[in-house]
Each structure stands twice: as structure tokens, then as C-alpha cells.
């Protein structure tokens, strides 16, 4: 009886794990390159785009159209380094975006520009956000994408049947819905469709 109780408690504490697959792998740069880019970003970009790339500063919120959210993983997966570079050097109007984005032609030397682009990339490290509904509980959690393009989102303590919905960011619709007979200890695979 004691062994059965211990096994039951262990099973109840096992988390539901949702493996979201097919996500863009994170781009990484050396810490010193990121640090150099952070310095330039702080001096040139942060007042509009925000320290974390969410474009939610007072200046950013007042702008129409608002500045680009660098934290948007979906945008990060679609834009090239060359497009980011062009927007920095030539300004928003040159890339058919907001004319309020100034041109920073003085950042043309790669010693300044390359770290800035790397830092902008670091702000949009892709993450998977998953919502699980189990009984009366609705829980949303996120996890970073690993080098293999998989995010493993863990939900401890959920019991009973559950519905899993995976999304890339808050602006996306769920791209997979999975019914789980028993949430505790289950591993669910959610394949992102391109």
C-alpha cells in the first residue's frame, strides 16, 4: 500500500510536457558582441524600441505607426540581417516603413553595425507559448526554443483530461490542438506548420 501511494504521488507530480517542434532555432552571438550591440542600441534605438524590444516606451506608444517590436519571434523568423541593416543605415522610409525611423549612416562600419544587428536578434529569441485547459484550470506558459528547434513547455500539477493549444507568440492563432486523456506525466508533440 505504501509503495502504491508513493507511485501515485510521483505520477501526480510528473508534469505535462508539450514539445513544440518546427520552430526557428535561436540565433546566437558571442557575449562580447551582444554587449557591444547593447551599448549602441541603448544610445540609438532604446528610446523608441524599448530596452527589451517591446516598443512600449512612452515615445514608442505615441508614434503612429508604432516602432517595430524586435521581441516578436514571428517577425524575427522572417526578416533577414540585410533587411535589418538596411533599415538602420537608410531609415524607415527607405524600407517602406515609418519615416520617423531615422537613418544612422554613421553606423556603417561593421565594428558597430554587426554587434547592433546581433543584439536586435537577441531580443527576439524565439519562444513557444502554450495554453492548457484542464478542468477549471487554464494555464499559459512559455519556454525558449532550443538549438534543435524544439521548445519544451512544462506544466506541473495538472490532473485529468486536458486540451493543449500551442502558439508562437501572442499575435498568432493556435497551430495545434491536442486532447490529452491524462495530463500528469504526459508528453505531447505539437508540430508547427509552416
C-alpha positions, 0 to 999 in steps of 0.5 A: 500500500505504501509503495502504491501511494508513493507511485501515485504521488510521483505520477501526480507530480510528473508534469505535462510536457508539450514539445513544440517542434518546427520552430526557428532555432535561436540565433546566437552571438558571442557575449562580447558582441551582444554587449557591444550591440547593447551599448549602441542600441541603448544610445540609438534605438532604446528610446523608441524600441524599448530596452527589451524590444517591446516598443512600449516606451512612452515615445514608442506608444505615441508614434503612429505607426508604432516602432517595430517590436524586435521581441516578436519571434514571428517577425524575427523568423522572417526578416533577414540581417540585410533587411535589418541593416538596411533599415538602420543605415537608410531609415524607415522610409527607405524600407517602406516603413515609418519615416520617423525611423531615422537613418544612422549612416554613421553606423556603417562600419561593421565594428558597430553595425554587426554587434547592433544587428546581433543584439536586435536578434537577441531580443527576439529569441524565439519562444513557444507559448502554450495554453492548457485547459484542464478542468477549471484550470487554464494555464499559459506558459512559455519556454525558449526554443532550443538549438534543435528547434524544439521548445519544451513547455512544462506544466506541473500539477495538472490532473485529468483530461486536458486540451493543449493549444500551442502558439508562437507568440501572442499575435498568432492563432493556435497551430495545434490542438491536442486532447490529452486523456491524462495530463500528469506525466504526459508528453505531447508533440505539437508540430508547427506548420509552416 
